[in-house]
Amino acid sequence: MDRQKPWLYATLTDAQEKHVRHLIVIFVDGSRETWLFQIDDGVETLILTGTEFET
C-alpha cells in the first residue's frame, strides 16, 4: 500500500471479542480510481476497486 496517496480510514472495534478491524480508502487517481482495503489480524485484503462513486 502506497502511503504517498491520499487516504481515509476507519477503525472498527468489537470490545467483547477484543477484535480490531481497519478499513482504508485510497484515492489512486482522484475520483477515477479508488481502492478499499481491510486490515484484519495484520493481513491486508483488497476488498474492491472502482471509481469514487462506485465504491
Secondary structure, 3 states (H helix, E strand, C coil): CCCCCCEEEEEEEECCCCEEEEEEEEECCCCCCEEEEEEECCEEEEEEEECCCCC
